[in-house]
Amino acid sequence: MLLVLDVGNTHTVAGIFRDDKIAAQWRLHTDSKRTEDELHMHMDWFFAQNGLQLTDIDKTVISCVVPPMIQALDAYCRKYLQHPPHWIGPGVVNMPICYRNPREVGADRLVNAVAAYEKYRTSLVIIDFGTATTFDCVSEKGEYLGGAISPGIGISAEALFQRASKLPRVELFDPPASVIGKETAESMKSGLLYGYAELVDGMVKRIRKEMAPRPRVIATGGLATLLGKLSATIEAVEPDLTLEGLRLISKQL
């Protein structure tokens, strides 16, 4: 079986594939101070909950945007899974990269581009709602063109709480019924959620002017389903896009 890990700045998502079908997945907080033994403690619990054993894993593929985690992850795989992991980077992904410096492109962005193009085979804008909100553009020929990066919704919400003394911390599970909030928490949710929906639609409008043919717009990441309902331009939500991309790339390794 295949173990894939998408290590982001806030969360790490793990997935197990059996015969190209996802058998289990789980999410845990990314902690750059964890040792390989602490990683094992957490991973072993998740394995047990899904009726799996470490010996079931034949290959591990990792996308990581947190450099301090690399050493512990490598040590975990070698010590407990008995094999070194495969790392995702520009030289590994079989996709032309049009960035001036391809090494600057985050591994997760490349993985999403590979998975999305494999499924849709057309020009694309891929929006990933993570710690940052990223817009990644893929040509009709399957080239990674580049994109845009903005602060994620969580970062913006936390900044409001931290920097404005009278504003509370709010949960962004659902939007308020009205854009015009009648209390502080509602007003914050409105500004964050409806505001980000407009950010998405505005960015897509600008990106479409620079791409031909007209790109299909898909979304992934933690708040993709919610923002997909508020945005006028998001056409599909792919919650498992990164894990699927890691599976596809594993075939080349």
N, C-alpha and C positions, 0 to 999 in steps of 0.2 A: 504494500500500500504506500501511498504518497502522502507525506506531511508537507503542507505549505504554511508559511508564516508571513504575514504582512505586518511589519513592525512600524507603526506610525508614532508620531510624537505624543499622542494621548493614549491610544489604545493599540494593542496587538491582537490581531485576529488570526486564529489558527484553523486550518481545515484539513480534514482527512479525506482522501479520494480512494475509492475502491472501484477498479474497472471503469475509470473515468467518470464515476458518479460520486457526488459528495456524500460521504457516509456520516460525517459529524463536523460540527464547527463550534467554536467558542471564542469569547472575547475577554481579555483581561487588560488591566491598566498597564501601560508601559512604564517601567521603572528602570532607569539606566544604571541604578546601583545594585541591581540583583546579580547574584553570582550564578554560576552554572548549576550549583546545587539547589539554590532557591528556585531557579527556573524549573528544575526537575520536580521539585515538590509540587509546584502548581500544575505543571503539565501532567504529572502522574495522576493527580486527582481527577483531572478532566478525562484522561484516558480511561480510568477506572469507571467513571460515571457513564461512559459510552460503551462499556464492555470491550475495550481495546487493551492491547499490551504493547509495550515499547518494541518488542521483537516483531510486531506486525509491520513496522515501518521499514521499507526498502530504500527509500530516497527522501531527502529533505531539500526543499527549495525555499529560499528566504529573500524577501524584499524588505530592506531596512533603510530608513531615513534617519536613524538615530545612531551615529557612529560609536558612541560609548557602549552600545549594546553588542557590537559585533564580536568582541572577544568572548564574552560570556555565552553568546549563542553558539559560536563555533565550538567552544569547550563543552557545552551541553550536548551537542550532537555527537561529538567524538567520544565523550565519556559514557553517555547513556544510550545513544542510538547506534553506537559502534560504526559510524561513518561520518565523514566530513560533509557539511552542507554545500549546496550550490547557491551562489550569490548572484542576484540579478543586477545587471549594469548595462551600459551602452554596448559593450563588446559581446554581450550574451544574447541580447534581444535581436531577433532577425527582422529588423525594421529600419529603413533609412531614417536617420535623424538629422533634421535641418537646423538644429540649434548651432550657433557659432562654435560653441564648445559643448559637444555632446555629453561630456562628463558632468555637466552642471544639471542635467535633467534628473529629477528624482526617480528612483527605481519604481516607485508606485505609479507614477505617471506613465512610464513606459509600459508597465504591465497592463494598466487600464486600456491604453491605446491598442495593444496587441489583442486583448480579449474583445474589445468593441469592434475592431476592424474584422476580426475573424467571424463575428456573428453577423455584422451588417453589410460588409463589403461595399461601403460607400463613403463619401466624405462625412466627417463627424466632428461634433463638438462634444467632448466628454467633461461633465462637471462633477467634481468630487467634493462633497461636503465633509471635510475632515477638520483637523486643527486649522488648516488653511483651506480656503475654497479655491480650487484650481480649475482652470478652463484649458483643456488640451485639445488641439486641433489636428486632425488626421485627414490627409488628402484622399481623393478618390483612388489614387494609385497605392495607398497604404503607406504614405510617408508621414512621419511625425513632424509637423510643421513648427510647433512651438505652442505658445498659449499665454495665459495670464494667471496671476496669483493675487488673491486678496485675503484679508484676515477672515478667519472662520467666524461663524455666528457665535460659537462658544467664547472665543477670544473677545469679541465685541461686547457680549453680555457681561463677561467678567470685568472688562475695562470700565463699563458703566458702574458696576458695583464698587470696584476698587477706587475709582477716581471721583465719583459723585457721592458725597457723604450721606445724602438723604435717599438715595436710590437702593432698593432691596435687590437681592439676588433672585432671579426668576428662573423657572423651569420652562423649557421651550418644547413641551410635548404637543401643544395644540395652539392654533392662533385664536385670538379673541374674535367674538362674533362681529364686532364692528372695528373699522380702522380707527375711528375716533374713540380712544379709550376713555372710560369714565372713572378710572382710578389709576394709581401710579403703575402697578404691576401690568394692568391691561395696556397702558400706554407704552410701556417698555416692550411688551410682547409684540404689539402692533408695529412699532418702529423697527424691531429686529427682524421679525418674520416677513411682514409685508415689505419692509424696506429691502431685505435681501432678495425677495422675489423680484422686485423692480431692478435691483442690481443685476441679477441673473438675466432678466429680459433685456435690459439695456446693453449689457456686454454681448449677449448673443446677437442683438441687432447690429452692433458695430462689427463683430467678427464676421457675420454673414456678408457684409459689404466687401470683405477681403478674400472670400472663398467662393469658388465655383467648381462644381455645381453647388446648389444650396445644401448645406450640411444638415444631417439629422442630428438632433440634440438629445443626448441621453444623460442620465444622472446616476450617481452612486454615492456611497458614504452614509454616515449615520443619520442625517436629516434629509436624505434624498426623497424618501416617500412623502414626508410632510411638505417639503418645498416643491415637489412635483405637482402637488395639488394646488399650490398658490401661484406657480409660474405659468405664464401663457406660452412659453416657448419650449419647455421640457416635454419631449414626446414619449419617452420611455424611462422607466426606473429599473436599474439592474443592481440589486443589492449585493450579489455575489460576484460582481465583475472582477475584482482584484484576485480573488481566490481562483476564479476560472482562468484568468490570465496566467497565473503562476502554474496552473496545471498544463496549459497549452505550451508554455515555455519549457516545462520539464521534459517534454517530448524531444526537445532539441539537445538535451544535456546528457 
